[in-house]
């Protein structure tokens, strides 16, 4: 999927800390079933970066 304004790139391990902020941000996660505990996000590091 690509548009003139949106050109997603494959995530890398360097992106993990920024992605982690999305999973643990209460304002963002309010509409996505609540925040994910930080230790769960840390434990899923490989899966998060390789499946998104």
Backbone torsions as a table, in degrees:
resi	resn	phi	psi	omega
1	UNK	NA	130.6	178.0
2	UNK	-154.3	139.8	174.8
3	UNK	-129.1	178.8	178.6
4	UNK	-63.9	-29.3	-176.6
5	UNK	-104.9	-10.0	-176.1
6	UNK	-132.5	118.2	-178.4
7	UNK	-134.3	79.4	-175.8
8	UNK	-63.6	147.7	177.6
9	UNK	-120.9	155.1	177.5
10	UNK	-65.5	135.6	179.8
11	UNK	-72.4	151.1	175.8
12	UNK	-124.9	172.0	179.8
13	UNK	-61.8	-24.9	178.1
14	UNK	-68.7	-19.5	-178.9
15	UNK	-85.5	-9.1	-170.2
16	UNK	-56.8	-45.3	-176.6
17	UNK	-61.9	-36.3	178.2
18	UNK	-71.2	-40.1	177.4
19	UNK	-65.4	-38.4	179.2
20	UNK	-58.4	-37.7	178.8
21	UNK	-60.4	-36.5	179.1
22	UNK	-66.6	-43.8	-178.1
23	UNK	-68.7	-25.5	-175.8
24	UNK	-109.1	5.3	-179.9
25	UNK	-87.3	117.8	-176.5
26	UNK	-60.6	-39.0	-179.0
27	UNK	-65.9	-40.3	179.6
28	UNK	-71.0	-47.9	-172.8
29	UNK	-76.5	-9.2	177.8
30	UNK	-53.7	-35.6	-176.7
31	UNK	-97.6	3.1	-176.6
32	UNK	-125.1	28.2	175.8
33	UNK	91.0	12.8	178.2
34	UNK	95.0	167.4	-177.3
35	UNK	-70.7	154.1	175.3
36	UNK	-98.1	129.2	-179.7
37	UNK	-55.4	138.1	-176.1
38	UNK	-55.5	-39.3	-179.4
39	UNK	-67.0	-28.8	176.6
40	UNK	-71.5	-41.2	178.2
41	UNK	-63.3	-44.6	178.5
42	UNK	-60.2	-39.3	-179.9
43	UNK	-70.8	-21.8	-178.9
44	UNK	-101.5	15.1	-175.1
45	UNK	-47.1	-52.3	-177.3
46	UNK	-62.7	-45.9	-178.9
47	UNK	-63.1	-41.6	-178.3
48	UNK	-62.1	-46.2	-175.7
49	UNK	-73.4	-31.1	-175.9
50	UNK	-92.0	-14.3	-176.5
51	UNK	-107.4	-11.9	-179.4
52	UNK	-88.3	NA	NA
